[in-house]
Amino acid sequence: MTGTTRRALLGTALAAPAALALPRGAAAQENGGTLSIGVVSDPVTLDPAFAGSFFENQVLYNLHETLLVARPDGQVFPGLATHEQKDPLTHVLTLREGLTFHDGTPLDAEAVKFNIDRYTDPAGGSIRRSDFGPLAGVAVTGPRTVEIRLSAPYAPLPLVLTNRAGMMVSPSAVRSLGADFAARAVGAGPWKLASWTKNSELVLERFPGYWAGDGHPFARLVFRPLPDETVRLANLRSGTLQLIDAIPPQSVAALQREANLRVSQMPSLGFNAFAFNCTRAPFNDPRLRRAFSAAVDPEVIHRVVYFNTGRVARGPLSPAVPWAFDESATGIAHDPARARALLAEVGATQPVPVTVTVTNSPQMVRIAQVLQAAGNVAGFKVEVRQIDPTSLITVLRQRDFDICMAPWSGRYDPDGNMYFYFTKGGPNNFAGYESDAVTELLQRARATSAQAERATLYRQAQRQVQEDAPMLFLHFDAILQASVGRLRWTQYPDAVFRLFDAKAT
């Protein structure tokens, strides 16, 4: 597949109105120059083996290339490799000819095996291990061919290889850099790392050896972490930035009226939810989790925080994947009287003190304030704790919280929205939730190929999760991003910037 074909396959999620003039000072956007991007947070690591935060994805998908590629509609196409399923337990990957990493070393079958072994070796501690499901082994069967052998059928595997588990990094760089690889990662994507000044800017420069050619328009991508949404918007309006992530919903209508800007939005694959810490009081008791859930009205958050963009969530399965979405899911109804009754049933001394942990973005703080007010009315005493975005994944993994935001950018396959969060020992099971029934349902769903049967299993699992309430589901956000008017780029429902086809017109 040529670079032109790749761009055509990926298509565009944007409308194409007449070309608009760039704002004053935005000449850097011109093709062949620099594209400056405002993001919410700096990455924690550039190593996909250990990347667990959404904020890293904005860089990772431009620095690293995946074995397979997903279009915005979820269809899978060849990336570094083509894919063939020989039988239910055997998947064959055939690499393109002449592939190299950014350091010039060959990207061959041995390198693919190295990467998958690194992801799945228990001693390595990679959080990608569970992505590969029932992996039995990886075999090099030729200079450019690899067999992935499973111990049981695993329907999500092709889509898994379009995500971080499919990102290939240089074995030579991993060995030589050791722990420094996290900050100096070497991949095979359209851009390579030029410099990284923590919490200031991360610069990628065009990789001339990219498999689809080096004709992608921008020679440099500069990512600037700007947690304050008003600062990101001001920099976009001034032309200092040409593309920004996570525009505030309350600004959408006004931005759409600005002729030199472009607002892009689409339904999200992910969910905005809060994890209850099920491993300690007070939320080790499911009745307390149900009580807090009943205290909160997601419709209020939809109106006052999201300004009616996106839609209310009742569970983890997004309407962006219609075959798995359960329109009948109702979750725990908003009922403050029921919340107080559950507290009385437990014999809890009211008010019950709890802390809600959120990142310090205005949007998340507003959500926390709504939770605080609702919880206080229902018999809780809620405090709000703010942390910086780079600390979030550590707080979640260490379970240093009572209730903590645990949003998920989503996966095209519903397995990605449920298995990691709700199976016993799942890498994103930040709540510490344990349900043999849910684990068994989700294991069956990933081993089943029939889509209708999988949908039934996911809905059964979701309803049990809703009953047990390890998480408080609030919203399916719309992906809200903005750019200068002359920039054309492809938007994705996981909110990740994949900028190979971005160009100024």
BELVENLIN-V989951 format. One line per field, one symbol per residue. phi: phi as a letter, one per 20 degrees, with the letter a starting at -180 (. if undefined). burial: I if it has 24 or more other ideal C-beta (glycine too) atoms within 12 Angstrom, else O. Layout:
phi: ???
burial: ???
This chain:
phi: .fgfffffffmbedfcfggdfffgndfffggndddececfbffebdeffcfcdgfffgegfdeddefccdfgenfdcfdfbeccefbgdcddddfffmfcegenffedfffffgfffffdfgffmffegfgeleferccedagcccdeddebgbgfggfgfedffefddfgffgfeelfffgdcgccbffcdfdabdgmcbcddcgefeffendeffefbddedfcfefffffffffenfddbcdlffgfefffffeefeccdcbbfefecdbceeeeebfeefeffffffffffddffffgeeddlmembfddaeeeffdffdfdfefdmeffbgffffffffffnffefefbdddcfefgfffffffffffffffeodddddddcegfegfffffeleaeccgbfcfncfefgfecffecefnffdeffmfcbfffgfffffffedefffffgffffffffffffflfcdedbefffdcbbffeedbeecfemefddgefbed
burial: OOOOOIIOIIIIIIOOOOOOOIIOOIOIIOIOOIIIIIIIIIIIIIIIIIIIIIIIIIIIIIIIIIIIIIIIOIOIIIIIIIIOOOOOOIIIIIIIOOIIIIIOIIIIIIIIIIIIIIIIOOOOOIIIIIIIIIIOOIOIIOOIIIIIIIOOIIIIIIIIIIIIIIIIIIIOIIOOOOOOIIIIIIIIIIIIIOOIOOOOIIIIIIIOIIIIOOOIIIIIIIIIIIIIIOOIIOIIIOIIIIIIIIIIIOIIOOIOOOOIIIIIIIIIIIIIIIIIIIOOOIIOIIIIIIIIIIIIIIOIIIOOIIIOIIIIIIIIIIIIIOOIIIOOIOIIOIOIOOIIOIIOOIOIOIOIOIIIIIIIIIIIIIIIIIIIIIIIIIIIIIOIIIIIIIIIIOIIIOIOIIIIIIIIIIIIIIIIIIIIIIIIOIIIIIIIIOIOOIIOIIIIIIIIOOOOOIIOIIIIIIIIIIIIIIIIIIIIIIIIIIIIIIIIIIIIIIIIIIIIIIIII
